[in-house]
Amino acid sequence: MRKRGFTLIELMIVIAII
């Protein structure tokens, strides 16, 4: 895991918020 690595799940959550 990176320091600021975005996973598919996190990306989906961000898109859902937007």
C-alpha distances in whole Angstrom, upper triangle without the diagonal:
4,7,8,7,9,9,13,14,13,15,18,18,18,21,23,23,25
4,6,5,9,10,14,15,13,15,18,18,18,20,23,23,24
4,6,9,12,15,16,14,15,19,18,17,20,22,22,23
4,6,10,13,14,11,12,16,15,14,17,19,19,19
4,6,10,11,9,10,14,14,13,16,18,18,19
4,7,8,6,6,10,10,10,12,14,15,16
4,5,5,6,9,10,11,12,14,15,17
4,6,5,6,9,10,10,12,14,15
4,5,5,6,9,10,10,12,14
4,5,5,6,9,10,11,13
4,5,5,6,8,10,11
4,5,5,6,9,10
4,5,5,6,9
4,5,5,6
4,5,5
4,5
4
